[in-house]
């Protein structure tokens, strides 16, 4: 049976998913159609599930012309225009959330051989997946230091002590851990305190407008100070303008990603992408008028430890 025939049309899937979780709202106990169930089960088997990669850059280096990524965030893409989050919410409702996440993680790590030496990939995982036996089997096959786990601010952790122990063991094996979506809600602050981690990722709602919003600037400065005190790194998500990029770098944020720097794509396309038109000239103007990055301290220029 062909893929399109087996999964149903994109329109059918999209209609079902939008009904299950309209406008990104939390999933309620609503029935899931047979077409959607079939599509999710097919994705778990690897059919209709693809991975794209968004580059992560060292901001100071990027501003002085070094546009080589230090890593990539692996992002799931399905055979539909429906947002990825809706697929995972529906899978959770079907009791298949862990299986779909594991399929996505497996698809991402299979691409490691295509990642240039010295660079890493990050994968988004929930606590349930991290504590699952299949995930432990995947971890045993990974090369130390080349995969980083992102724990979402929205992730529910029922037993912090047990989860801390699991994360500590993964870090001993060489995996790095990031607290994702920091600034999106109070849960991220609890994660920062209770979960051992190597980096934090600023939520795009904190990043957006940071070039002119003093409240956002104060929050970023506080999180940078926290990261320095704890020996961790800060990565900004959702950078969309040169002004945001420069402001973040001035505030001490070392790493970043976003549409301004590079959109998600295949690994080959990501590395071939050129900076937006006029960036070189704009960078020179910004550098002359605001800050000199050539003499940055090592803690703001080096690769994540």
C-alpha positions, 0 to 999 in steps of 0.5 A: 500500500502506498504511503499516501493511501495508507496515511490518508490525505493531508487535508483529512489529517489536518482537519482531525488534528485541528479539531483535537487541539484547536489553535494550539490549546491543550488536548482534551479527552476528545476522540481521535479519528482512525485516519489520525491514528493510522498516520501516527502509527505510520510515523512511529514506524518511520513512514511520513516522519522526517527531520530538519535541522536548525543551526546554532551559532556562537553569536560573537563569532557570527558577528565577526564573520565566522558563520559556521554552526556549532550545532543543530537542533533536530526538529520533527516534520510530518507529511502534513502542514499541521504544526508538529506539536499537534501531532505529539499532543494527539499521540499523547492522547492515544497513549503513543506519545512516548513511542512517537518521541522515540521515533523522532529521537531515533530518526535524529541520531541516525543522522549523526554521521552526516553532522560535521566533526566537532558539532552536535545535535540537540533533541527534544525529549520529555521526562517519560522518554528519558526514563524509558528503557528504549531510550536507554538502549538508544543512549548506549549507542551514542557518541559521547558529547555529540547529542544534547537533550532538551527538557521542555519547560512544559514537561511534567516531572512527577518525581524530581529525585528519580529524574535527577538521578536519571539525568545525572547518569546520562551526563556521566555517560557524556550526554549534555542536558539543556533546560528548554523554553526558559522564561515561558513559565514558572516550571522552568525555574523549578527545572533550573534549580532541581535538574542537573544541566549544562545549558539553558535555552531562552524562550522566544517570548523572552528573546523577541523584542529584547533589543528595546524592552528593558524588562526582557533585557533585565531577565536575560541579564539575570539568567546570564548571571545565573549561568556564569555562577553555575558554569552553564551556557545560555542559548537564545531561541527565536532570533529574528533581527540583527538588532536582537542578535546584537543586544543578546550578545551585548547582554552576554548570551553566547549562543543563538538560533532563529530564522534570522540566522538560519531556518530549519532544513536538511543538513546539506541545505543548512550548511549551504545557506548564506546569511541574509542579504545585506547582513555583512554591511549591517554587521559592520555598521552595528559593530562600529556603532555599538560594541567591539567583539574582537576582545570578548572574554573567553567565556563569551566566545568559546564553544559550550563546555 
